[in-house]
Amino acid sequence: MHLLSNFSSRIDRLNRWIAWIASGCVLAACLVSAGNAAIRYTFNLGSNAWLELQWYLFAYMVMLGAAFVLKANEHVRVDLIYGPLSTRAKIWVDLLGLLIFLMPATLYLLYLCLGPAIDAFHTGEISPNAGGLVRWPARMALPVGFFLVALQGASEIVKRIAMLTGHLPAESHYERPLQ
C-alpha cells in the first residue's frame, strides 16, 4: 500500500502544480481579452489571433483545472441520496463512481480526442480565419486534460481503498449543498 500511496501523492502534487498553470491561464485570458478590446476600440484594429488565443487559454483553464477540482473534491454532486449517508458509505459511493463512471468515461474521451489532436499536429492544421493560429495546441488541451483527470481518478481510487482498509483516515470533505 505504501507504493500506491506514494504514487497517489505524486499525482496529487502534479495536479496541484498544474492547477497553478490553469490559474495563470485565467489571468492571461483576462489580459488578452482586455488588451484586445483596448486595441480594437482605441486603434480600430482587430486580430483573429487574439480572439483565438482567448479561447485556447479558456480550453486549457478548464481542462488543466479539472483534475485539481477532482482532487479537491469540489465537483458538482447530486446530494439527494449521497447527503445522508455515513462517511464510510460515501467512500464506497465515491469508489464505485470512480470505477464505474469516471475512469471508463475519461479513458474513452481520451481515446476519442487523442487521434484528432495528433492529426492536427502532424498536418499543421491552422485556423480557417484570416490571421488565425495553429489548431493543434487547442486540440491538445482535451487529451492532456482527460489524461490528467484519469491520473487523478487513479489517485482517488487508491485513496478511497486506503480509507476503506484503514490505511488512511476516513475523511469526508464534501461541499455542503445549498439549503
N, C-alpha and C positions, 0 to 999 in steps of 0.2 A: 504494500500500500504506500510505502514511503516513496517509491519511484513514481507512482501515479500522482501522488500529492505534489511532488517536485515538478512534474510535467504540468499539472494544473496551475501551480503558482507562476510558472514561467509564462504560460499563456495569459494568465490574468495580468501579469506585468507588461507583456507585449501589448495587450489591448488597452491598458491604461495609457501607455505611451502613445499609441496610435490615436486614442481619443484626443490627446493634445493636438495632434495634426488635424483632426476633424474640427477642433475648436479654432485652429488657425485658418481653416477654410472658411469658417463663418466670418471672421474678421476680414479676410481677403475678399470675400464676396461682397461684403458691405463697402469696402474701399473701392473695389472695381465698379460697383453699382453707382456709388456717389460720384466717383471720378468721371465715369461715362456720362452721367446725367449733367454734370457741371460743364464738361467739354461740349456736349451736344447743345445745351441751351446757351452757353456763352459764345461759342465759336461757330455754332450751327454745323458741327462736324459729327458724324456718326460712324460707328465701326461695328460690323457684324462680329468681328473677332472678340471685342469686349463683351458683347451680349452673350456669345457662346461661352466665353470664359466664365461668366457668371453661372451658367447652368452646369458647366463642368465642375466648378467649385461646389455647387449645391449637391451634385451627384456624389462627390467624394465626402462631403459633410455628412450626408445621410448614410452612405454605405460604410464609411470608416467608423462612424459613431454607433452603428447598430450593435456591434459585438460588445462594446462597453455598456450599452443600455442593458443587454442581456446579463452581463457580469454584475452590474449594479442592481439587477432585479427590479428595474424601473419601467418595464414594458407594460403595455396595456393588458389587463387581465379582467375577465368577466367574473365577478365575485359572487354570483348567485349561489353556486354550490361551494366554491372554494373558501369563502369567508368564514363560515362557522366551523370549519374542520380544525382538528388538533394540529399541532406543529408537525408531528410525525406523518399524519395523513397528507398534509400539504407537501411534505418532502416526497412522498410516494406519487402524488399527483404531478409534481414537477418532473420527477424522474420519468414517469410514463409519458408525459407530454414531450419531454426532450427526446426520448427514444422513438416514440410512435409518430410524432408530428414534426418537430423541429429538424431533427437530423435528416430524415428522408427528404423533406421538402427543400431544405437548404442544399443538400448534395445534388438533388435533381436540378434545382435552379442554377447551381454552379455548372453542372454538366451542360445545360441548355445555353448559357451565355458565354462560356469559355471559347467555344468554336468561333462564333462571330467576332469576338474580341481579337482572337489570334488572326483571323482572316483580315480584319481591318488593319492590323499591324503589318501583316505581310504584303497587302496590296497598297498600303499607303493611302487608305481611304481619307478623303478630305470632305469638308462641308460643301454642299451644293451652293451655298450662299457666297456671294462675292466677298472676298476678304475673310472668309471663314477659316476655321482651324482644322488641323488634322483630327480625325474622329477616334483613333484608337485609344487615346488617353481617357476619353469619356466612356467608351465601350469597356475599357478595362476596369472601371470603377465597380461594375457589377460582380465579375468573378472574384476580384480582390475582396470586396465586402462579404460575399457569400462564403468565401474561404475562411475569413476571419470569424464569421458567425459560427461556421461549422467547428472551428478550433475551440471557440468559447463554449459551444454546446458540449463538446467532449470534456472540457474542463468542468462544466457544471454537472455533467453526469458523474464524473469522478467525485466531485464534492458531495453530491446527493448520496452516492453509495457510501462514502466515508461517514456521512452523518447517520445513515441508517445502521451502519455497523459499529458505531461508537468511536470511530477514529477522529471525528470532528464534532465539536459541539453542535447540537441541532438548533440552528438559528432560523428564525423566520422573519427576516426583514422584508415586509411586504407593504407596499403603498396602501394606506387606508383609503377605502373608497369614499367618494363624496357622499354625504348624507343629505 
